[in-house]
Amino acid sequence: MEELKKDDLLSEIKEIEEKIDGDSTAQKILWLLETSKVNSNCGEEWRSLKDILESDRCLGYILYGHFELPRMDSCRLLMFGANKALDNQESELQSRCILEHAKLQTKVDEFEELLQKGKEVKFSENLDHTFRDSTEKLDFAKRELAAKLRSTLSFKRQLDDVPSQAELIQYELRLSGLYTHIQGKDRQTRKYYATYNTLLGIKELMLKETSLLNSIRSQFKDALTSPAGRKKLIDSMEGIMHGTQQKLEKVQIALQSERKAHEALKGQYATAVSEQRHYNSILEAFQVECARNEILRMQTSKERLAS
């Protein structure tokens, strides 16, 4: 029975292939007959099912020939259950093959109807239209993929431009070293400028002193010989003394301002020292509390383990 069903299915498939073999347009829809592989698979399942049944019968013969009666009864029951299961599989396989045959027959009928009505050209046009649509969709998908790839590459470049944690630490160290170097150069420059200004002031005073001594020397001889020269010398000495007093007042004012700045810096230094001492005391207390906390945690963990 199984072999006859298989032969019927294969003969129907061969007749369909002979009908469409001579038509060039029919070659475009040969994929409709790809489902005939299901029937060949069904034939293989029929053959495997037949082999199982034959092996079960042979096994029954062996059991009846070589085992005792009680054991043969149990084996008979087992074989009966196996045969029943195989019958169920056979019925399921038959129904599945019938469904596949019906689907295939429906597709073949549709194909024959297309051939009879002369719609080969329309079918070809539909295939070409479908191919063009698929090509356009593929091109659109490629363009979208290229745009997404470009955006991904731009994001990747932006991520590469962002420095990592190690690079940030390295930049911070370099900036800190550069800031320290600049501070040293600034202090050195301030020191050099202060020294230059001091030396410039000393030079100015020495030049004034030299000019004063030269003036006194040039006027001293005239002052000894005439009263007018003496008066002129006295006036010049008074002018020099007045200028010196003005310079002294300016220097005293500058000294007072420097003393005030010194006192302010001294107060800031004292405040900073007191804050540092307070910070050190707080740090020591924090370290002590951390040690106590660690001891308490160890004791708590030991108590939990003990309980």
Residue, then its C-alpha position, 0 to 999 in steps of 0.5 A: m500500500e505504501e509503495l503504491k501511494k509513493d508511485d502515484l505521487l511520483s507519477e503525478i510529479k513526472e506528468i507535471e514535469e513533462k507538461i512544463d518541460g517544453d515551455s521556456t516561460a515555465q522555467k521561471i517558476l520551476w521553484l513551484l515544483e521544489t516542494s516535490k522533495v517533500n514527497s520524496n522525503c515522505g517516501e524515505e519515511w515510508r521506507s524507514l517505517k517499513d524497515i522498523l516493522e520488519s525488524d520488529r517482526c524479526l525481533g518477535y520471531i527471535l523472542y518466540g524462538h529463544f525465550e521462555l513463555p513468561r518472558m515471551d508474554s511480556c515481550r509480546l505486550l511490548m511489541f504490541g505497544a510498539n506496533k500501535a505506536l508505529d500505526n499512529q506514526e503511519s496514520e500521521l505520515q499519511s495525513r501529512c503526505i496527503l496535505e503536501h500532495a494537496k498543496l502541490q496539486t493546487k500549485v500545479d493547477e494554478f500553473e496550468e491555469l496560467l498556461q491556459k489563459g496565456k498570462e506568461v507575459k504578464f507573469s514575466e512582467n510581474l517578475d521583472h517588476t518585483f525584481r526592480d522593486s527588490t533592486e530599488k529596496l536593496d539600493f536604498a538599504k545600501r544607502e542607509l547602511a552607508a549613511k549609518l556607517r559614516s555616522t558610526l565612523s564620525f562617532k568613533r572619531q569623536l570617541d577617539d578624540v576624547p582622552s582616556q583616564a590615563e591620558l587625563i592623568q598624564y595631562e594633569l601631571r604635565l600641567s602641574g609640573l608646568y605650573t610649578h615651573i612657571q611659579g619658580k620662574d615668576r618668583q625668580t623674575r620678581k626677585y631679579y626685578a626687585t634687585y634691579n630696582t634696588l640697584l637702580g635706586i642706589k645708582e640714582l642716589m650715588l649719582k646725586e651724591t656725586s653731583l652734590l659733592n662736585s657742586i660743593r667742591s666747585q662752590f667752596k672756593d667761591a664761598l670762602t672769598s666772597p659773602a655772596g658765594r657763602k650765601k649761595l652755598i648755604d642756599s644750595m645746601e638747604g635745597i639739598m637738605h630739603g630734597t633729602q628730607q623729601k626722599l627720606e619721607k618717601v622711603q619711610i612711607a614705603l617702609q611703612s607700607e612694606r611693614k604693613a604688608h609684612e604684618a599682614l603676611k605674618g598674620q596669614y602665615a600664623t592663620a595657615v599654621s593654626e589651620q594646618r595644626h587643626y587639620n593634622s589633629i582632625l586627621e589623627a582623630f580620623q585615623v584613630e576612629c578608622a582603626r577603631n571602626e576596623i577593629l569593631r568590624m572584625q569583632t562583629s564578623k567574628e561574632r557572626l561566624a561564631s553564632 
